[in-house]
């Protein structure tokens, strides 16, 4: 065999609505290991894929709370234990003046966590992906829409997958190989 | 739909025209001036500046507050557009974010240099050292350190998150054009983005999350500077209205810069289709509205100052408004509040020859306002002191000019290597517009 094994099969569409419809049809047909590609956000297709964006928010909020707590705790420990300074008899634990840094560090952690959390959930960054071997895939960042069925799907059978994708009337269907 | 991607991507990929090279050369000369001015402070100390008691804050704080005002207004604008999913975001968001980032980079010079021993700036960090000395969290200097650092990082993140998908487009365009090295550079920065629908979903959540978090940060960044003034006992500064005044009058500077940039970019990068007349109308009206708000802030200042306050405050305000400070004060009122009112005229706001000067002059006017607060606020200090007055030195002018050149250079380079208009937002919006037409 000179051919490397296939990663899966890719269908190309020209319209976002066609891709959303194709994702719904594939989910209805029982496909589980599928990925859809679009040059702009398609919330409906994401919903059809069963993806929730909520974890990004939870990660950001949790990180913001942790960052704020660390900042407030550090300010308290430094001011009360490590280096207490008596300024006109004011108590060392003057918590209101710790709030500005607490607030700022909380926001800083939440923002950084939003980016890092989003990338982690998306399993990015990565140097390569089978989808990039698909024919004409460089237009996925421009004006084309793709649906990918992976060989790892229990339903996968080369001819059947191809037949199923062709039934969705795509522009073209190609097998994805690392050549 | 590739007619969206091509002109924007090509604007970044084609070789620079002579006007671009000339602008870069001019800014590069300004960077030399900046380097010399920074070196002068580092070698000889802050004595090369005109600051002296009672004028401890001269150009350094004027310029810092000014740059932060520009950054804030530009970020505020960008984040509100993202949160509201406003149509204008496609046209101006990207470079409003870039302008905010460049302005913060310029602002960052001042607080570090005004420390005197700039190389010891890390003393404001809490870290265990052999001296056993720890920073005091009640100090405004420590707040400033965290404030500026958070501001720089969060603004960069906001800009970068929105940029990731467009960097992937640039990667694929550069690869198609056969420019492998460039494609690899864009590819590394795009982090392997492949446009997966699931990824988009989480990306949009993260982008909007950061946009929402930018808002409370901005209010803080500008008020902390104003609070540092308000907590002193100098009559002209010791006012609860100062944080609000600084935020409101700061808006025309950042929005004016965004307006001027929009007018320049649409011509220079031939992006008239993306930044169309309707976008310029909205932007122009927004600047005029911000100027109106600034006008109200000035009216409030005069009314409250002259009608209600005690004689000491009245004398301090009179010195700023009617005495030696009158030129700066009324110059600020004219440029910030009155001149932008011309933008209510539809013909004027569509002409780059009108919008560019009005936008830049609004920013210059805000600089005069900061001068009026920082320098002329001390015309009547709380103690009769032997004030020598304040006149900026060459090193201070060099620093101001140098940071403006840095701002220009950063924006020029952004305009060259990064799509100046958010391509995916434009695609998204046009597809929605098409869908709406079909429904009709």
Interface residues (C-beta under 8 A of the other chain):
Chain A: X16 X17 X19 X23 X35 X36 X37 X38 X39 X40 X41 X42 X43 X45 X46 X49 X51 X52 X53 X54 X55 X56 X57 X60 X64 X74 X75 X78 X79 X82 X83 X85 X87 X94 X97 X98 X100 X101 X103 X104 X105 X107 X108 X110 X111 X112 X114 X115 X117 X118 X119 X121 X122 X124 X125 X126 X127 X128 X129 X131 X132 X137 X138 X139 X140 X141 X142 X143
Chain B: X1 X2 X4 X5 X126 X132 X133 X134 X135 X136 X137 X138 X142 X143 X146 X147 X149 X150 X153 X154 X157 X158 X160 X161 X165 X168 X169 X171 X172 X173 X175 X176 X191 X192 X193 X194 X195 X196 X197 X198 X199 X200 X201 X202 X203 X204 X205 X206 X209 X210 X213 X214 X216 X217 X220 X224 X424 X425 X427 X428 X431 X435
